[in-house]
Amino acid sequence: MKNVIGVINLGKSQTLLDDLTRNRSIASVPFAGRYRLIDFALSNMVNSGLSKVAVFTLNKSRSLTDHLGSGKEWDLDRKHGGLFILPPAINFLDEEYKGDLQNFHGHIDYFRRSSKEEYVIVSRSHMVCNINYTEAFKQHVESKADVTVLYKRMDLKTESLSACTSVEIDSKGRVLGMQEVLETDDDVSRNVYMETFIINKSLLVELIEDSVYQGKYDLTSSVIIENLSRMRVVGYEHHGHLAIINSTASYYRESMRLLCPNVWRGLFFQPGLIYTKIKDEPPVKFMEGAHVANSMIANGCIVQGTVENSILFRGVKVAPGAVVRNSIIMQDCEIGEEAHIENMILDKEVHIQEGKMLHEHQGQPIVIDKRSVL
């Protein structure tokens, strides 16, 4: 894997997640108490042996840049290779954003100057999984494929797969077609494209230039789907956990699934560890009278009330008599005495005053904006 470079493509907006991305990119959305969504994509590449990774940003990237820093936590603060954070290759004041290939074309020199690497792995940040790409890359080389797309078999009855792409594969593993998943599909399950693929670097550069020359700017449709008939595109099935986070509802649902030990272990420890920015804070303090059940609570929290089936990020304070149930409470929020929070998502630094009652229907959470006082 030393001859492979990585790209995390953030150049496609996720409008369904607007509640959580008003002031940040989807890659920097907090997840699982102390992580950001991009931590998974970046850790997967590092755990697979990649030492050169570029993050193609779009906008609202201040918090993302602050989180990634020099790439030290992922062992990417290097003189040779390392982490590259590449801003949008357009001026939003003068140019219209046309698609993610616009970003790829604007940073084409990133690929050309990577003279030692022959292959590229492209992934996204909202497809959350723990995967080592070694076996997928081995299959790609041995099968002499032009492109290898990663997919997972998912159940339409238990998953909401809106805005996802399905993959049709023949008995030999070759991709025959790719199309949008429809909620009205009769199939019980579908092969869902993980928006991750492996490709020869020179071929990718050629396809990028050809597509942009023709005025086509969508990476998936222009580079892969439109070339299925003339390229050898094969599939590689991922058997581990996959969380597709492309809406507020899916963010809440996938966060709550982390309270299941099997999901937690499968996402954070197998096949590799997930790394994130380190913050030195004291352990959780459970004060007299605190009651906690089936919850994930990060360091720096002080709990004096009741917390059930919830996720508390760093530095959250739950006052005496307060109840937090089936909720996601982000960093440095404060829940006042006798307040009651149920089925809610509180963004960073929200202050819920004494006696306040916030309750929504299960599975349909409301997001309280960052730094709100209620």
C-alpha positions as CSV (number, residue, x, y, z in Angstrom):
1,M,0.0,0.0,0.0
2,K,3.0,2.3,-0.1
3,N,2.3,3.1,-3.8
4,V,-1.2,4.3,-3.0
5,I,-2.3,7.9,-2.2
6,G,-5.6,8.7,-0.4
7,V,-8.3,11.3,-1.1
8,I,-11.2,12.1,1.2
9,N,-13.7,13.9,-1.0
10,L,-15.8,16.5,0.7
11,G,-16.7,18.3,-2.5
12,K,-20.4,17.3,-2.5
13,S,-22.8,19.0,-0.2
14,Q,-25.1,17.0,2.1
15,T,-28.2,19.2,2.2
16,L,-30.1,16.6,4.2
17,L,-27.9,17.3,7.2
18,D,-28.4,21.1,7.3
19,D,-29.4,21.1,10.9
20,L,-25.9,20.0,11.9
21,T,-23.9,21.6,9.1
22,R,-25.0,25.3,9.3
23,N,-21.6,26.3,10.6
24,R,-19.4,23.2,9.8
25,S,-18.7,20.8,7.0
26,I,-20.2,17.3,7.3
27,A,-16.7,15.9,7.9
28,S,-16.4,17.8,11.1
29,V,-19.8,16.8,12.6
30,P,-19.2,15.5,16.1
31,F,-19.9,11.8,16.5
32,A,-19.7,9.2,19.3
33,G,-18.9,11.4,22.2
34,R,-15.4,12.5,21.2
35,Y,-14.9,12.0,17.5
36,R,-15.6,13.7,14.2
37,L,-17.0,11.9,11.1
38,I,-13.7,12.4,9.2
39,D,-11.8,10.5,11.9
40,F,-13.1,7.2,10.5
41,A,-12.1,7.8,6.8
42,L,-8.7,9.1,7.8
43,S,-8.0,6.3,10.3
44,N,-9.0,3.7,7.7
45,M,-6.4,5.0,5.3
46,V,-3.7,5.3,7.9
47,N,-4.4,1.8,9.3
48,S,-4.2,0.5,5.7
49,G,-0.6,1.8,5.4
50,L,-1.2,5.0,3.4
51,S,1.2,7.8,4.3
52,K,-0.1,10.5,1.9
53,V,-3.7,11.6,2.2
54,A,-5.4,14.7,0.8
55,V,-8.7,16.2,2.1
56,F,-10.6,18.0,-0.7
57,T,-12.7,20.5,1.2
58,L,-15.6,22.5,0.0
59,N,-16.7,25.2,2.4
60,K,-17.3,25.8,6.1
61,S,-13.9,24.2,6.8
62,R,-12.6,26.2,9.7
63,S,-13.5,23.7,12.4
64,L,-12.3,20.9,10.2
65,T,-8.9,22.5,9.7
66,D,-8.6,23.1,13.4
67,H,-9.5,19.5,14.1
68,L,-7.0,18.0,11.7
69,G,-4.1,20.4,12.4
70,S,-0.9,18.9,11.1
71,G,-2.2,15.4,11.1
72,K,-0.2,14.4,14.2
73,E,-2.8,12.2,15.7
74,W,-2.9,10.1,12.5
75,D,0.9,10.0,12.2
76,L,0.6,12.2,9.1
77,D,2.9,15.1,10.2
78,R,5.7,14.1,7.9
79,K,8.4,15.7,5.7
80,H,7.5,13.4,2.8
81,G,3.9,12.7,2.1
82,G,1.6,13.3,5.1
83,L,-1.7,15.2,5.3
84,F,-2.8,17.8,2.7
85,I,-5.8,20.0,3.3
86,L,-6.8,21.3,-0.1
87,P,-9.4,24.2,-0.2
88,P,-12.0,24.7,-3.0
89,A,-10.4,25.4,-6.3
90,I,-12.9,28.1,-7.1
91,N,-13.8,31.6,-6.0
92,F,-17.4,31.3,-4.6
93,L,-17.9,35.0,-5.2
94,D,-17.2,34.8,-8.9
95,E,-17.8,31.2,-10.0
96,E,-20.6,28.7,-9.7
97,Y,-19.9,25.4,-8.0
98,K,-20.6,22.7,-10.5
99,G,-19.6,19.5,-8.8
100,D,-16.8,17.6,-7.0
101,L,-14.8,17.0,-10.2
102,Q,-14.3,20.8,-10.2
103,N,-12.2,20.4,-7.1
104,F,-10.4,17.4,-8.4
105,H,-9.5,19.2,-11.6
106,G,-8.4,22.3,-9.7
107,H,-6.0,20.2,-7.7
108,I,-4.8,17.9,-10.5
109,D,-1.2,18.7,-9.6
110,Y,-1.7,16.8,-6.3
111,F,-1.9,13.6,-8.4
112,R,0.7,14.5,-11.0
113,R,3.3,15.4,-8.4
114,S,2.8,12.1,-6.6
115,S,5.3,10.4,-8.9
116,K,6.0,7.4,-6.7
117,E,2.4,6.3,-6.2
118,E,0.5,4.4,-8.9
119,Y,-3.0,4.1,-7.3
120,V,-5.6,6.2,-5.6
121,I,-8.2,5.4,-3.0
122,V,-11.1,7.9,-2.9
123,S,-13.5,7.9,0.0
124,R,-16.1,10.1,1.7
125,S,-16.6,11.1,5.3
126,H,-20.3,10.4,5.8
127,M,-19.9,6.6,5.1
128,V,-18.7,5.7,8.6
129,C,-17.0,2.3,8.9
130,N,-13.8,0.6,10.1
131,I,-12.1,-1.1,7.2
132,N,-8.6,-2.0,6.1
133,Y,-8.2,-1.5,2.4
134,T,-5.4,-4.1,2.0
135,E,-7.7,-6.9,0.8
136,A,-9.7,-4.7,-1.5
137,F,-6.4,-3.3,-3.0
138,K,-5.0,-6.9,-3.4
139,Q,-8.2,-7.9,-5.3
140,H,-8.0,-4.7,-7.4
141,V,-4.4,-5.6,-8.6
142,E,-5.0,-9.3,-9.0
143,S,-8.2,-8.9,-11.0
144,K,-6.6,-6.2,-13.3
145,A,-9.5,-4.0,-12.7
146,D,-9.7,-0.4,-13.9
147,V,-11.8,0.5,-10.9
148,T,-12.8,-1.3,-7.8
149,V,-15.9,0.0,-6.0
150,L,-16.7,-0.9,-2.4
151,Y,-20.2,-1.8,-1.4
152,K,-22.2,-3.3,1.4
153,R,-25.3,-5.5,1.3
154,M,-28.0,-3.6,3.3
155,D,-31.6,-4.4,4.2
156,L,-34.1,-1.9,2.8
157,K,-36.6,-2.8,5.6
158,T,-34.3,-1.7,8.4
159,E,-32.3,1.1,6.7
160,S,-33.2,4.4,5.2
161,L,-31.1,4.5,2.1
162,S,-32.3,7.8,0.5
163,A,-29.6,9.6,-1.6
164,C,-27.6,6.3,-1.9
165,T,-26.5,4.4,-5.0
166,S,-27.0,0.7,-5.5
167,V,-24.6,-1.5,-7.3
168,E,-25.6,-4.4,-9.7
169,I,-23.0,-7.1,-9.8
170,D,-22.7,-10.3,-11.9
171,S,-21.6,-13.7,-10.6
172,K,-18.0,-12.9,-11.4
173,G,-18.0,-9.7,-9.4
174,R,-18.1,-7.3,-12.3
175,V,-20.3,-4.1,-11.9
176,L,-23.0,-4.1,-14.5
177,G,-24.9,-1.0,-13.3
178,M,-25.3,1.7,-10.6
179,Q,-28.4,3.7,-9.9
180,E,-30.1,5.6,-7.1
181,V,-31.8,3.5,-4.4
182,L,-35.6,4.2,-4.3
183,E,-37.6,3.7,-1.2
184,T,-40.3,2.0,-3.3
185,D,-37.9,-0.7,-4.5
186,D,-39.4,-4.2,-4.2
187,D,-36.0,-5.8,-3.3
188,V,-35.5,-6.8,0.3
189,S,-31.8,-5.8,0.2
190,R,-29.5,-3.9,-2.1
191,N,-25.7,-3.6,-2.6
192,V,-25.1,0.0,-1.5
193,Y,-22.2,1.9,-2.9
194,M,-19.9,3.2,-0.1
195,E,-18.7,6.1,-2.3
196,T,-15.3,4.6,-2.0
197,F,-13.2,3.3,-4.9
198,I,-9.7,2.3,-6.0
199,I,-8.3,3.4,-9.3
200,N,-5.0,3.7,-11.2
201,K,-3.8,7.2,-10.8
202,S,-3.1,7.9,-14.5
203,L,-6.5,6.6,-15.4
204,L,-8.1,8.9,-12.8
205,V,-6.3,11.9,-14.2
206,E,-7.3,11.1,-17.7
207,L,-11.0,10.7,-16.7
208,I,-11.0,13.9,-14.7
209,E,-9.6,15.9,-17.6
210,D,-12.0,14.3,-20.2
211,S,-15.1,14.8,-18.0
212,V,-14.3,18.5,-17.2
213,Y,-13.5,19.1,-20.9
214,Q,-17.0,17.8,-21.7
215,G,-18.6,19.9,-19.0
216,K,-19.3,17.0,-16.6
217,Y,-18.5,17.5,-13.0
218,D,-20.0,14.6,-10.9
219,L,-17.4,12.2,-9.8
220,T,-19.6,9.1,-9.5
221,S,-21.6,9.5,-12.7
222,S,-18.9,11.0,-14.9
223,V,-15.9,8.9,-13.8
224,I,-17.5,5.5,-13.0
225,I,-21.1,5.1,-14.2
226,E,-20.7,6.6,-17.7
227,N,-17.6,4.4,-18.3
228,L,-19.0,1.0,-17.1
229,S,-19.2,-0.4,-20.6
230,R,-15.6,0.5,-21.6
231,M,-13.8,-0.1,-18.3
232,R,-13.4,-3.2,-16.1
233,V,-15.2,-2.1,-12.9
234,V,-15.4,-4.7,-10.2
235,G,-17.0,-4.7,-6.7
236,Y,-15.5,-5.5,-3.3
237,E,-18.0,-6.3,-0.5
238,H,-17.5,-4.8,3.0
239,H,-18.8,-7.2,5.7
240,G,-18.4,-4.9,8.7
241,H,-20.6,-2.2,10.2
242,L,-21.5,0.7,7.9
243,A,-23.3,3.9,9.1
244,I,-24.6,6.1,6.4
245,I,-25.0,9.6,7.8
246,N,-26.7,11.9,5.3
247,S,-29.6,13.3,7.3
248,T,-30.4,14.4,10.8
249,A,-32.6,11.3,11.3
250,S,-29.8,9.0,10.2
251,Y,-27.3,10.8,12.4
252,Y,-29.5,10.2,15.4
253,R,-30.3,6.6,14.5
254,E,-26.6,5.7,13.9
255,S,-25.5,7.4,17.1
256,M,-28.1,5.5,19.2
257,R,-26.9,2.2,17.6
258,L,-23.5,2.8,19.2
259,L,-25.1,2.0,22.6
260,C,-25.1,-1.6,21.5
261,P,-21.8,-3.2,22.5
262,N,-21.4,-5.2,19.3
263,V,-21.8,-2.2,17.1
264,W,-19.4,-0.2,19.3
265,R,-16.7,-2.9,19.2
266,G,-17.1,-3.4,15.4
267,L,-16.8,0.2,14.6
268,F,-13.9,1.3,16.9
269,F,-11.7,-1.7,17.4
270,Q,-12.0,-4.1,14.4
271,P,-9.9,-4.2,12.2
272,G,-8.1,-1.1,13.5
273,L,-8.3,1.7,16.1
274,I,-10.0,5.0,15.3
275,Y,-7.8,8.1,16.0
276,T,-8.9,11.6,16.8
277,K,-7.6,14.9,18.1
278,I,-6.4,14.5,21.7
279,K,-7.8,16.8,24.4
280,D,-6.5,16.3,28.0
281,E,-9.5,16.5,30.3
282,P,-10.3,14.9,33.7
283,P,-12.4,11.7,33.9
284,V,-16.2,11.8,34.2
285,K,-17.4,12.8,37.7
286,F,-20.5,10.9,38.9
287,M,-21.7,12.9,41.9
288,E,-24.0,11.7,44.7
289,G,-27.5,11.2,43.5
290,A,-26.5,10.5,39.8
291,H,-28.2,7.7,37.9
292,V,-26.8,6.5,34.6
293,A,-28.0,3.7,32.4
294,N,-26.9,2.4,28.9
295,S,-25.1,5.7,28.0
296,M,-21.9,6.8,26.5
297,I,-20.3,9.6,28.5
298,A,-17.0,11.3,27.5
299,N,-14.3,12.7,29.8
300,G,-14.7,16.0,31.4
301,C,-18.5,15.5,32.1
302,I,-20.1,16.1,35.6
303,V,-23.3,14.2,36.2
304,Q,-25.5,14.9,39.1
305,G,-28.9,14.0,37.6
306,T,-30.2,11.1,35.5
307,V,-28.8,10.0,32.1
308,E,-30.4,7.1,30.2
309,N,-29.8,5.8,26.7
310,S,-27.9,8.9,25.7
311,I,-24.5,10.2,24.4
312,L,-22.7,13.0,26.3
313,F,-19.7,14.6,24.7
314,R,-16.8,16.2,26.5
315,G,-17.5,18.7,29.3
316,V,-21.3,18.3,29.6
317,K,-22.8,19.2,33.0
318,V,-26.0,17.6,34.2
319,A,-27.4,19.3,37.3
320,P,-29.2,17.7,40.2
321,G,-32.7,16.6,39.4
322,A,-32.2,16.9,35.6
323,V,-33.1,14.1,33.3
324,V,-31.5,13.3,29.9
325,R,-33.1,10.5,28.0
326,N,-32.6,9.2,24.4
327,S,-30.6,12.3,23.5
328,I,-27.3,13.4,22.1
329,I,-25.7,16.2,24.1
330,M,-22.6,17.8,22.5
331,Q,-19.5,19.4,24.0
332,D,-19.8,21.8,26.9
333,C,-23.6,21.9,27.2
334,E,-25.2,22.6,30.5
335,I,-28.5,21.0,31.7
336,G,-30.0,23.0,34.5
337,E,-31.7,21.6,37.7
338,E,-35.0,19.7,37.2
339,A,-34.7,20.2,33.4
340,H,-36.0,17.3,31.3
341,I,-34.5,16.5,27.8
342,E,-35.8,13.6,25.8
343,N,-35.2,12.6,22.1
344,M,-33.2,15.7,21.4
345,I,-29.9,16.7,19.8
346,L,-28.1,19.6,21.5
347,D,-25.3,21.2,19.5
348,K,-22.2,22.6,21.3
349,E,-22.5,24.9,24.3
350,V,-26.2,24.9,24.6
351,H,-27.5,26.0,28.1
352,I,-30.9,24.5,29.2
353,Q,-32.2,26.5,32.1
354,E,-33.7,25.2,35.3
355,G,-37.0,23.4,35.0
356,K,-37.1,23.5,31.1
357,M,-38.9,20.6,29.4
358,L,-37.8,19.6,25.9
359,H,-39.4,16.5,24.5
360,E,-39.8,15.1,20.9
361,H,-41.2,11.9,19.4
362,Q,-38.7,9.1,19.3
363,G,-36.8,8.8,16.0
364,Q,-37.7,12.4,15.1
365,P,-35.2,14.5,17.1
366,I,-35.0,18.2,17.1
367,V,-31.6,19.9,16.8
368,I,-31.0,22.9,19.2
369,D,-28.5,25.2,17.6
370,K,-25.0,25.9,18.9
371,R,-24.8,28.2,21.9
372,S,-28.6,28.5,22.3
373,V,-30.0,29.4,25.7
374,L,-33.4,27.9,26.5
